[in-house]
Amino acid sequence: MAHICWVIRDLRGGGAERSVIGTANGLCERGHRVDLVLFFPANEQPQDVSEHVSIFVLSRRPTRWNRIRRRAANLIRKKRKRYRPAWNPQRVEWFARRLPFSRLLALAFRLAKEHRWPFQDMMRRQRRADYVRALRLARYLDECKPDIVFTNLWQADLAGFLASRIIRNHPPIIPVARCAVEEEQADDLNFVRQVFQSAVHVVAVSGGVERNFVETVGVSQHRITTVYNPVVKPELCELAKAEPDHPWFGDSGSPIVLGAGRLAPQKDFPTLIEAFRRVRTERRCRLVILGEGPSRRELENRVRVLGLEEDVSLPGWAMNPWAYMARAGLFVLSSRHEGLPGALVEALACGCPAVSTDCPSGPAEILEDPALLAPVGDPDALAGVMLRALARPADRAAFRAKAMRFSLDRAVDGYERVIAESLANRVQDRRGRMHEAGG
């Protein structure tokens, strides 16, 4: 069995974080030794991490939100207190020892020479933080020696790339591509290409992301594999049986249209609200949007301006969104872009009819029906798709069967294949180098 390392910034919630936790738990259940490496001590779901997964935290520095909250509390109490991590279970091992500045300087010079990166980037605070995270990750790799490393999201991907330049005999470092890259992002695209083109292998969470990284980033087709996220977990069906904490789901009123996600521009909930307004002129229904985020005030103002206060509800973040999905008449994803939208898969797994914008990437692979897709940012087209879906009889068993392609077992099977192939290729490379040296 392999010693597997999963690297991610922290576990503050979100689809990527839940996917990492689910996959780590699934690999651990199959007998692998699994380490979960975090850059910061933040975790909103500690009860979800298996007790058999080892957790390493590379920094004791709090996240920006925790620092703000701590400072506010100190001002209220009129005294300063030493910071204590908000999440510090007994089984966490800290790799937060101070790093000598000489090592940081040497790494910056080496990278500037090898990759022609401007040295002044190191003087910028964010770039300097990237170097520090890479050095701490390199220390973990040198001391714990995992067989293979999966990095998740950009900070971890960059840290893994830099750490591979520090350690001579580093394990295979495989970044997980979780969203598509746009060609317009010229400043970031060069960094993305350096990181992903140098990786021994890349995992994409959907076929759309895989095509994007082959065409835009330049990853070779034979070095990238699609492994769907483990969205459908065994406990989901039981959680879906609970009663939602919302009065609309307990009455026998008009059907409920459900949206869920972070209240942010990416999810494009203004288009959903406008499409709902047009649907409501032809069919009586209500709209519930679960989630929190920076766009809450904007959405509330839009609902007020459109006069939809009695038919639109934004109850905030829900501990159990699956109970809402199981009782909704329709789930709508209005995003501008996605990697693999877990909420859309979860809605199908709960037996809820679903429609989506045809955003890159993921929804077309999940729904497999062009009639259930609308162009991005087009409320008229989205309203038409919603009306057709509401008029159809709901085949809940078929929806659940379609969602099983994204089960935990299938995801773990996919990652085990990637692990086996990567370790076998590493052994062959070592034998080839030994043969060349002997010859």
N, C-alpha and C positions, 0 to 999 in steps of 0.2 A: 504494500500500500504506500501511497505517496504522501510526502509532507508538503501541503499546499498552503500558500499564503495569499490572502485577499487584502488588497490595500485600497483604502478610501479615506476621504478627508475626515468625516465623522458620520454619525448615525442620527442626524437630526430629522429624519423622516423623508418621504419622497419615494418615487418608484425605484430609483437606482439603489437606494439604501435597503429597501425591502427585498429587492432582488438579490443583493449580496448576502443578506442574512439568510434568506431561504436556501440559496445555493450552498452556502457554507454549512448550514445545518444538514442539508441532504447529503453532501459529500462526507460529513462526519458520521452520519448514520450508516454509510457503506464501508466504514472502517478506515477511512483516510484520517491522517492527522492534519488538522486545519488550524491555521493561525489567522486572526482578524487584526490587521494593523491599521490603527487610526492615527491621524495627525493631531487631532484635538480631542479632549475629553468631553464630548457631547453626544448624548444618546437619548432619544425620545422613546425608544422601545427596548429597554434592557431585558424585559421578560421574554422577548422573542428570540434572543440569542441562546443557542443550546449551551448547556453547562459543560459540554465536552469540547467546545470551541475555545481555544486560548486567545485572549485579547491582549494586545500590546498598544500602548499609547505613546507616541513619540514626542509629545510636548505637553507640559503642564499649563501653557499659556491659555487663558480662556478665549472663547470666541468673542467677536465684537459685541454681540448682543449681551452675553454674560457680563462683559466688562461694564457696559452701560448700566445694566441692572444693578451690579454691585456698587458702582459709584453713586447711583441714585439712592440706594439703601444707606450708604455711608453718610450722605448728606442729610438724610432724614434723621439718622441716629446721632448726628453731630460728632461722629468719631470714625476713625479709619480702622479697618480690620484687614488682616491678611487674607488674601484670596484663597479660597478652598474650592477645588474642582466640584462642579455641580453633580458629576456622576463619577463615583469612585468605588466600584464594587471590589470586594476583597481579592477576586481572582485576576484583576488587571495588573499587568507588569509594566512599569514605567521605563521608557528609554529617553528620559528627558535631561540627561546630564549635559552640561554646557559644552559647547564646541569651541576649540581654539580658533581664533580668527585667522591664523596662518593657514589652516586647512581650507577654510572658505576662500581665501585669497588664491591659494594654489589651484583650487578647482576652477575658479573663474578664469585664471590665466590659461589653463589647459583647454577649457571649452572655447575661449576666444580664439585660441590658436588653431584648434582642430576644426571648428565649425564656422569660423569667421564671424562669430557673434560680436557685436559691438561691446567693448569692455564697459562702456558707461552704463550699459543695462544693469550691471551689478549694483551700481550706485542707486538705482531706483528701488524703493522699498519692496515692491512686489517681487521683482526679480531676485533680490537678495533673499527674500523668504523662500523662493523656489530652491535656491542653492542650499539653504539650511535644512529644508525638508529632505532634499536628496542626500545630504550627509548623514542625517539621522536614519533614513531608510537604509543607506549603505551599511551603517553600523549594525542595524538589525540583521541584514542579510549575511554579514560577516560572522556574527555571533550565533545566529540560530540556524543558518544554512538550510533553508527550505529547498525542496526539489524543483518547485515551479512557482511563479508569482503572477497573479492576475491584478492589474491595476484598473481602477474605475474612476471615471470623470477626469477632467483635464489636469487638475493639480497632482493627482496620483500618477497619471500617465507621464507627465513631465518629470516628476520625481523619480519614477522608475527608469526613464531614459537616462537621466543624469547619473543615477546610482550605478547603472551598468557601465558608465565611463570611469567610475571610481574603483570598482572591484574587478580584478583581473578575471577570476573564474566565477562569474556570477551565474545564478540559475537562469533558465529561460524566463524572460519577462514578457508577458502577453497582455497588451492593453485591450480592454473591452470597449468597442466603439458603440456608444449608446445613442447617438443622434447624428444626423446628416450634417455635412460641412458645406457651407455656401461659398461659391467662388468669389463672391463680392468681399469676403472677409480676407482681403489680401495681406494685411499685417499679421494675422494669426495663421494664415494658411501655410506660410513657410515653416513656422514652428511645428504645426501639425504634420506636415510632410516629413520633417526630420525625425520626429518621434515615431510615427507609424511606419515609415518606410524602413527604418532600421530595426524594427521589432522582428523577432524570429517568427512570430505568428500573430494574427489579430483575430479576435472574436467579435462578430457583429450581432446585434440583438434582433435584426430583421433582414430580410432579403433586400429591402430598399436601402438600408444603411450599408449593406455589403456592396451594392452596385455603386452607391455614392462614393465610397472609399476607393473603389477600383478606378472609377472614372475621374474623380476630382482630386483625391489625395495621391493616387498613383501606387496603391498597394497592389502587389501581384495577386492574380486570381488564385494561385495555388497556396498563398500564404494567408488566406482569410477564410473563416468558416462561420456560418450562421448558426447560432444557438439561441433559441427563443428564451426569454426570461421565464423563470418559474412563477407564473402568476397564479395559477390554479393550485391551491394547496389543500390538503385533506380537511383542514378545519374550516374551510370557507363555507361549505354546505351547512354546517352546524351554526356558524355565526349568522348566516342568512335567515335562519328561522326565528331570530330574536325580533322583538317588537321595536320599530323605530321610535325614537324620542321626538316625535313631531305630530301635532294634532291632525294634520291633513291625511296622514296614512292610517288613521283609525276611523275616519268617517267613511261614508259611502258616496262621497261627492264625485266630481268630475275627475277624469284620469290625470295622473301627475307625470309631467315631463321632468326628467332628472338630469342635471349636469353636475360634474364633480371634478375638482382639481384646484390647484393653487390659483388664487385670484390675481393673475398676472397677465401682461399683454400676450404672452405665448398662447394662452388658452382661448383668447378672443371671445370672452363671454358677452361683450356688447353685441356681437353678431348673433349670438344665441338669443339674447333678450329681444332684439329687433325681429328675428325670425319668429319667436314665440308670439310677439304682438300680432304678426300677420296670420299666424295659425289660429289665434284666438278669435279673429274676426269670422272664421268659418267653422270653428269647432270649439266647444267649451272645454277648457283644460286649465291646469295650474302648473307653475314652474318652480322647482326647488333646485338651488345651486349650493352644493356642499363645498366648503373650503374656506381658507383664509389667505390673505395676501395684500400687497400694496394697492391693488385696484379696488378694494372694497368701497371706498367712498365714491369713486367714479361710478361704479355699478349701481350703488344705492341712489345716486343723483339721477342716473339714467332711468331707473325704474320710476322714480318720482315724476320726472318730466313726462314720461309716457303714460302716466296715470295707471300703473299696473300694481300699486301697492297691495291690493287685495288678492292678487293672483300670482305674485312672485315673492318667494321667500329665500333669504340668504341666512340660514341658521348657523353658519360657521363650520368649523372643522368637526367631523363626526368620528368617534372612536370606532364605530361599526358601520361603515357605509354600505356594506353588503346587505344589511337588513332593509335599507332604503331601496337598493337595486332590485331586490326580490319582489317588492311590492309596487314598483313604478310601472307606469304604462309604456314608457319609452325612455331610453337613455340616449343623450345627444352629446357627441364630442365635436366641439367647434374650433379645435386648435389650428394654429397657423403652421406648426411643424411639430413632429414627434419623432421618437426613435422607435419604440414599441409601446403604444399607449396601454398601460396595464388596466386602467379604469374601464376601457372598452372591453377588454377580455373578461374582467371580473363581472361586468354587467351581463355578458352572455352566459358566463358560468352560473349566474344566479337565475337564469331563465328569462332575462329581460330583453325585449326587442331593442335594437340599437341602430343608430345611424351616425354618420360622421362626415366631416369635411374630408375631401380627398387630398390631405396634406402629406408632404413627404416626412417620414415614411411610416408604414405600419398599418393604417386603417384598411387599405385595399387588401392587404394580405390577410387581415383578420376577418373582415366581413365577406370577402369573396363574392361581392354582388355590386356591380356598378350602380344599380338602382338605389342603393342605400348610401351613396356618396354624393356630396355637393361640392362645387368649387369653393376654395378658401375665400372667406370674406364676402360671400354673396348671400345676404339674408333671404332674398327671394327664392333662390334655388334651395337653400336649406329648409325654408318653410315648406316648399313643395315636397321634398323628401320626407319631412316629418309627417305631413298629412297622409302621404301614401303608406308610411309605416304604421300610423295609428289606425288606418282603415283595414290593414291586413289582420287576419287571425293569427294570434301568437302561438307558434309551435315551440314551447319552452324546452321540450326534450331535444329538439334539433339544435337550439341555441347552446344548450349545455354540451352536446356532443362536439359542436364546432370549437368550443373553448378548450376541450381536453388536449388539443395540440400544444397548448401552452402550460402543461402540467409540470409539477416539480420533478417527477420521475424522468420525463423526457429531457428536461433541462440538465439534470445530473448526468443522464446517459451521454448527452452531447459534450459536456465538459470532461467526462471521463475519456471519451474518444480523443479529444484535443490533448489531454494530459498524456495519454499513452503514446500518441504520435509524436508529440514534442520531445518527450523523454527518450523515445527510440531514436529520433533524429539526432539528439544530442550525443547519445552513445556512439552512433555511427560517425559523427563528426570527430569525436575524440579518437576513435580508432583510426580514422583517416589521417589525423595529424600525427599520431604515434607512428603510423606506417611511413609517412613522409620523413619524419625525423630519423627513423631507423634506416630508411633507404639512403 
